[in-house]
Amino acid sequence: MVMRSKYKVVIIGGGIVGTATAFYLAKSGLNDVVVIEKEYLSSGSTGRCGGGIRQQWSEKSNVRLAIRSVKHFKEFQKEVGFDIEYFQGGYLLLAYTDEEVSLFEKNTKMQREEGLDVLMLSAKETAKRFPLIDLKGIKAAAYCPSDGHANPHLTTFAYAHAAKAMGVDFSTHTTALRILTQNERITGVVTDKGKIEAEIVVNAAGGYSREVGAMAGIDLPTESYKHQIFVTEPLEHMLDPLVISFENNFYIRQTKSGNFIMGQGSKDELPGHNIEPTWTFISEMTKKMPGIFPFLRNVRVLRHWAGLYNMSPDARPIIDRSKDLENFFYAVGFSGHGFMLAPAVGEAVAEWIIYGEPRSADLSDLSLERFEHGITKERNVV
């Protein structure tokens, strides 16, 4: 594609948030848009994530965005026109401590008040529903049957393909170098393929959100951390929900093709952009997971990779329009959860650009200014 020298909107980042924003802009009639991506679509955090779609959060803002996103995921094939392997198999959150039980009880009460169908299960009820999991030591579980998962690559490509069909341009292998401003207003973006005049810039740069913010003179309090995942050979279908333990630090799901995807965080990881996978991760996971999921004992690992969690100080996204630079938007700091929130976020950011305000979601609690007044941290993060 030959990139033009002038667009109304430049979106920096070709992951799920950038492509969803482009799709909803075009759907609303604004297609004078280019998405620039320094590698290929879905090459960053999106394409390296586990693909989970969860509505069980400790903070209302995340719950509300996730509920809105699930409405879009349910209608995705009709709305966007592609099969993304979406499956509502639920999420099962395992509580191994009394503190977790209390937190889950508080969370599920709030989530039900927000309209989510979510249950607290006793240890016995959990064992009865999910007999293939070794639940030794659990005290309870939270279960939401309308949670699920999808294929992150297919979802990103679907949004991009549909946006292209409506006139949006995509320029991959194109690196943003500078954001141009004049009189505290966006005027364009300089890339390694030339200058683009623009009225509006959206920072959807995932793991590089802080660096892109700095190009515009905006200090975004985000840091990126490596998280690792591996995938096994396929087995017959046996696990509907994505299973998480915050205490034991893991998540696992089974794909449509039967493979098991699983990962964990590392408390010792330093911020940066290193995405080299490590033998330590493989060693820890292959020892830990078969003890909880006995059917994994003789299963082979096929592939192992790493990606970036772009973390905010409270593990909630920063979705805002800059107060210091006119027409600079950012949707960043998703803390490992951008894929599952992206439909609602892309829709809301597109509305903000077109109508001057987000109409489908209340983003007031996710502004950059919140960090000046004290924060409450999202607790449900692996």
N, C-alpha and C positions, 0 to 999 in steps of 0.2 A: 504494500500500500504506500502511495506517495502522500506524505503528511502535508497538509496545507500550512500556510504561514500565519493563519489567523483563525481562531475559534472563540466562541463565547465562553466555553467551559473547558478547562484542562483538568483531568483527573490524573493524579500521580499515584500509580499502583494498580497492577492488573490482577489483583486477587479477587476474592469474593466480594469485599466491600466496594471496591472500585467498579467492578463490572455490574453489581446490583444497582449502584447509584446511576451508572450510565443507562441501564435498562429502564429504570423508573423515570429518569429525565426524558428519555425518548418516548416512553409510553404516554407521558403527559404532554408531549408535543415539542419538547426542546431537544433537537438532535444535532445542534451545532456544537458537538462535543468530541473531544479526542481523549482516549485513555492511553497514557504512556507507561510502558513497563520496561524496566532495565534488562530483564531476561525474557521469559515467555510467560504467557498467561498461566496463573496458578503455580508459578515456580517458587514462590515464597512460602510464607506460613500456611496459606490455604492448602496448597498441594501436599503439605507435610503433616497435616493435622489428622486426628482420628476420625473425623466425620460425625461426631456425636451432635445431637440436637436435644438440648435439655432445657426444661422450664423450672427445675427445682434449684432455686437460689436462696440466699439469705437476705438479699437486698431487693426491695420492691421494683426498683428501676430495671434490674436485670430480668425479673419475673415478667414484667409487663412487656418488655421488648421481645422476650422469648415466646410468650403466648402469641403475640402478633406475628412473629416469624413462623410459628407452627401453622398458623392459618394460611400463610403463603405457601409453605412447604406442602401442605395437604392439597392445595390447588395448583401446584407448580406445573404439572404436565399440561393442564388446561390453560394456565395463565402464560407460561413461557414457551410451552410446546415441546418439552423434552422429558424423557424418562431419566431420572437422576438416582435410581435405586433407593428411593425413599421408603423407609420401613418404620412403622410405629410399633416397635417391639418393647417400648418402655425403657425406663432407667431404674436401676435398683441401686440405692445408696446404702451401704452396709455400715452399721454403727457398732464399733467394738468397745467403746468406753461409755461410762455414764454421762460424761460431758457431751459426747456426740448424740446420745439419745435425747438429752435435754435440748440441744441445738436443733435436731431434726424435728422434735415436737413443736418447738417454737416456729421453725420455718414452715412446716406443713400447715399450721394454723393460719399463718399469714398468707401462704399460697392458696389455701382454700378460700380465704376472704377475697382474693384476687380472681377467683373463678376457676382455679385449677383443680382438676380431679386427681387428688394425690392421697395416698394411704400411708399410715404407720402400721407396719407389720411386726408382730412379735417374732422372736427367734423361731418358735415352732411353726408359725404361719409361713415364715420365709422358707424354712426347710421343706415344708409341704409343697409350696408352689414351685420351688427350684431345687429339686432333689439331686441334680448333677453337681451342685456346688458344695464343697466341704465347708460348712458354716460354723465349725468349731470356734468358740470364743465370741461369736457375735451376740449382741444384746437385743438388737432390733434392726429394722430397715425401713427406709422410706422408698415408696414405689409409686411412680407415675406412669400409667399405661400409655398416655398420649405422647410421651417423649419418644425419641427414636434416633435414627441416623440416616445418612445419605452419602453419596460419593462426592467428595469435594471438587475433584477435577471436573466431573460431568456437570456439576452445578455451575461452576465458574464458566465453563465453555458454553453452557446453555444460555446464561445471561448475556455473554459476549456475542454469541451467534444471533440471538434475538435482537440485541441492540444494533448490531451491524445491519440487520435487515431493515431497521427503522432509520438508518442513516448515520449512526455513530461511527467514528473512525477509531481504529486501534493501531498504535505504533509500538510494536514490541522491539526488544533489543535497542531501546532508546532510553538514555539516562538523563534525568533532570540534573542540571548543573547549578542553575541559579533561578530564583524567582524574582522577577523584575517588579519594582514598585515605583510609584511617583505620587507625592503628596498623600502618603498613607493609603494608597489604593493600588490594587493589583493591576499591572499592565501587561504581564507576559511571563513566559518561562523560556530560559535558555537551555537547550538540550545538546547532546553531542551530535545531533543531526541538524541543528539549526535553531533559530529563534522562533517562538510561537507567540504572537500577540493574543492576549486573552483578557477577558473582564473578570473571570472567576477562576479560582484554583481550589481544588479539593485535595487535601492530603489524606490519601488512603494507602499510605506506604508501609503499613504493617511494621515489620521489624526495623525499618529505617525511618519511622515517623519523626523521631526527634531530629534527625539530620535534615529531613525535608522541612520541618518547622524552622530550623535554624537558617535555611536558605531565605526565608521570609522575615527573619529577625524575630521569630516567635519561639520562646523557650517552652517546650513541651516537656513535662516531667515524666517522661517514659523511658524505660530501660528494657533491653531485650535479653532474654535468657534462653539458653539451649535446653530443649526437651527432646527426648528420644523415644522412638517407636520401633517395634518390629512386627512383621507379619509372618504367619505360619503357612504351611501347606494347607490345602482345603480338606475339610472333613464334612460329613453329612451335617445337615442343620440340626443344632441341638440347643442353641442359646438365643432366645429372643431379645432380652434386654441388654443394654449396655450396663455393665456392672462397675461400680466405683467404690473404692475405700479411701477416704482421706487419711485415716489413721495408718493404714498399711501401704498407702501411696501407690495406687495402681488404678488403671481402668482397662477394660477389655470389652470387645464386641466381636460378633461374627458378621462377616460381609455376606452379600447376596451370593457370592460364589463359594462360600464355605470357609474362607480363610479367617483366622483370628488375628485381629489387630489389637495390640496392647502396648501400654506405655506407663511411664512414671516420671515424676519430677526429681530434681536433685537439689538438696539444700546447700550443697557446696559449690554450685555453679556460679561463676562470676558473670556480671553483665558484659555483653559484647555481641559479636556477630559470628562467633565460631559455631559451625554446624557439623563438625566432624564427629561421627558416632564413635562410641568407646566400647572396649571389651568389658569394662566394669559393668556397664548397663546390661549387656547380654548375660553376664555371669549372675548378676543379682536377680534379674527377671526369670531366668530359666531355673533358678533354685526356688524362688518364691512362688511363682504362679502355679506349678503343678500341685503344690500342697493345698491350694484352694480350689483349683479346677483340675481334678485328677485325670480327666480325659486328655490333658495336654502332655502327659508323662512321656510318651513316645512320639510326639509330633515334631517334625523338623521345622526349623526357622528358615524362611526363604530369603528375606531381605530385612535390612536394618538401616534406619536413617534418622536424621535429626532435623529439627526446625526451631523457629524462634517463637517464644511467647513474648509479645510486646506488652510489658507490664506497666500499669499505672500505680500510683501510691496506694490506692484503695482497691485495686483489682477490679475496677469497673471502668468501662470505656469513657473516653473523653470525646464527646460529640458536640461540636460548638462552631459558632461563627466568631471569628476573631473580633475583639473589641478595639484592637489597636491597628488593624489593617483591614480595610474594607474589602469584602468579598473573598476572604480567605477562610475556607471551611476545613475542619479536620474531624475525622472519624477514626480514632486511633486508641491505643492502649487497651485492647480488648482482653488482654491477660489470658490468652489461650482460648477465647470463646467467640472469636469473630465470625467463624463459619455459622454457628447456630443463631447468631443475632443479625446476620447480614441482611436478610430480606426486609426486616422492619427498619433497620438503620438506613439502607439504601433508599427505601421509600421515603423516610422522613427527611433525609438530607436533600433528596430531589424536590420534595415539597418546599423545603426552606428556601432553596434556590429559586424556584418558580414563583411561589406565592408570598415569600417573605417570612414564612413561619412554617414549622412542621405541624401538619394537621392530624396525622394518624397516630402520633406518639408524643408523649410529653417528655422532652429532653432536658427540661430545666434543671433537673437534679444531676445532670452529667456534664455541666459546663466546666470550663477550665477554672473559673473563679471559685469553685467549691473548695479548692485546696487552701484558700485563704481563711476559711471559717471553721476548719475542723471536719473530719471525715469519719464515716463508718465503713469498715472494710468488709468486702465480700468474703465470706468464710468458706464457701463451697468451691474451692479451687484445688485441683490436683497439681 
